[in-house]
C-alpha cells in the first residue's frame, strides 16, 4: 500500500505543479523539490525492475514500456534542472542570472512539464493492471468481478472526452513544439475545473497505455 500512496502523491504533486498560475511561486518551487524526493523514492522502491532490464527476452511490449519509463525519467530530470535554473524564490540565481532570465530555458521547462503529463499517463496505464490489483486488494474489492471491471471501463471511457477537450484547452501540441504564447483557454477555468481537466488528460493517456499493454500481453500469450 505504501507504493499506492506514493503513486497517488506523485500524481497529485504533478497536477499541482501544472497549476502554477493558481499557486504562489515559492510553493511551486517547494512542491517541485518534494516531487523530486518522491521520484527518487519511487526509483529506489522499483529498483528491481531496473536491474531486470539486462535479463530475459525482449518483445515489443517490454521495449515500449522501457522506452516510456526512460523518457519519463529524462523528462522529469529536464523539468527539474530547468526549474532550478529559472527559480527566483528558493534558489534565486543558482545557475546564474543569464539562465534564470533565458526565455529558452523557461520554454524548455514548460515543454518538459507537458511531456511529463503525457508520459505519466502512459506509465500509469502500462502498469494499470498491477495498480488495479493492489487497489482492489486494499479496498477489499473483487478485482475479477464483471460489474466492478465494467464500472472501471465506463469510468475510463468517460475521461476520454475530458482528456481530448483538455488537450485543446491547453494547446498541448503547441506546447510540445515549444511554440511561445502567453496564455491558453485553460487558464480561464476555476482551479477545481483546471485540475479536473489535467486529470482527464492523464487519464486519456493512461487509457492508451493500458490498451497498448493489453495488446502486447495478448500477443505474448498467442506467441507462447
N, C-alpha and C positions, 0 to 999 in steps of 0.2 A: 504493500500500500504506500510505502514511502516514495516509490518511483511515481506512482499515480499523483501524489500530492505535488511532487517536484514538477512533473509534466504540466499539471494544471497551473502551477505558479509561473512557470516559464511562458506559457501561452498568455496568461493574464498580464505579465510584465510586457510582453511584446505588444499586446493591444494598447496598453497604457503608454508605452514609448511611442507608438504610432500616433497617439493623440496629443502630440506636443503642444498644439495651439490651445489646448484646454488646461494645461498644467503649467506651473511655474518652471522656468528653465532649470533652476537648481534641482528641482525634484526630478526632472527628466534625466539630468546627468547622474544623479544618485541612483535612480532606477536602472540606468544603463550599467552601472558598476555592479549592482545587485544581480542583474541578469547575467553578467559575466561570471560571477561566482556560481550562479545556478548552472550555467552551461558547463563549467569546469567540473562541478559535482556530477552532472549528468554523464559526462565523458568517463569519469572515474568509475561510476556505477555500471557503465556499459563497456568497460574496457575489454571484457571477454569477446565482444563482437569484433573489436579492433584486432585482437590477437588471432582471431579465427580467419582473417582475410587471406592468410597465406596457406590455409588448409582447405581441403575439399574441392569439389568440382564447381566450375563457374557456368552459369547459364544466363540467359537474357534478364530474367527477373532479379537475380542476385547482382548482376552488373548494374542494372538500373537503380536498385536500392543503394548500392555503394556510391554510385555517381551522385544521387540526390543527397546522401549523407555528407559526402565530401564537399559538394557545392554549398550545402547549408553551413558547414563549418567555416569554409572560406568566406562566405558572405557575411557571417557573423563577425569574423575576425576583421574584415574590411570595414564593417559598420562600427565596430568598437574602436579601431585605430583612428578612423576618420572622425569619430565622435570625440575622442580625446584631443585630436588636433584642433578642432574648432570650439572646444569647450571654453566658455568665458566666465564660468562661475566657480566650480570646484577646482579646475585645472587651467586657470587663465594663463595663456602663453606657454603651455607645456611644450609644444612643438615649435614655438616661435610665432610672432605676430603675423608673419607672411603666410604661414599655413592656416592660422586662425581666420584670417580675412580672405582666404582664397575661395572664390566662387566655385572653382572646380572641386575642391575638397568638400564643400557643402553639398554640391550636386552628387558627388560620389556617395556621400553619407545617406542622402535621400534615396538614391537608386538602390543601394545595398539594403536599406530598410524594407523597401517594397519587394526586393528579391527574397528577403527573409520571410516575408508574409506568405509568398507563394510556396517557397521550399519547405517552410514549416508545415503547411497544409499537406503537401505531398508526403513529407516524412511521417506525419500522423496517420495518413491514410495507408501507407505501406505497412505500418505496424498496427493498423487498426484492429485486426483480429486478436492479437495478443492483448492490446489495451482493453478491448471489449470484454475478453475473458476475465481479466483481472478486476475490472469494474463490476462485472456481474457477480463474481465470487465475493467481493467486498460488500455488495448491496444485497446479497442473498437471492439473486435472480437466477432463473433457469436460462442460461445463455443459449440453449438449443431450442427454446420454446418458439414455435412459429409465430405466435401472437406478439411476443416481445421483439423478435427479429423483424417482423413485418412493421411494427411501430417504429423501429430504428431506421429501416429503409425509407419509410414515409417521411420521417423527420429529415433524413439526409436529402431526399428529393426536394423538400420544401426549401432547403437552404440554397439550392441551385439558382433560382431566380434572384434571390437576395445577393448572392455572390456575383452574378453577372451584372446586375444593376449597380452594385458597389464598385465593380471594376471600372465601369464607365464613369461613375461619380468621381472616382479617384484618378481617372485617366492613367491607369496602371501602364498601359502600353507606352505612353509618352514618358512616364517616369523611368521605365526600364531603358528607354532610348536616350535618357539623360537630357530630354528637352527642358529648357528653362522657362518656367512660368511661375507666377506669384501665388496663385490660389486655385482651388478646384471647387466644384459644386458641393462636394462632401463637407467642406469646411463650414457650410451654412447650416448643417444639421445640428440638432441638440446633441449634447455629449452622449447621452444614452443611445440615441439613434446612430451616432457616429461609431460607437463601439460595436453595435449590433451589425452594422454594415461590414466592418472589418472582420468580425467573426464569421459573417456569411462568406466572405472571400476565402478565409482559411478553410471553411467547411467545403466550399466548392472544390478546392484543390485536394482536400482530404478525400473527397469522393472520387476524384480522378486517380489519386494514389491507391485507394482501396481497390478500384476496378482493375488497375494495372496489376496489382498484387494478386488478385483473384485469377486473372487470365494467366499470369505466369505460373501460379500454383497448379492450375488445371493442365497446362501444357506439360509441366514436370511430371504430374501423375500419369498423363497419357503416354509420355515417352518412356516412363518406367514400366 
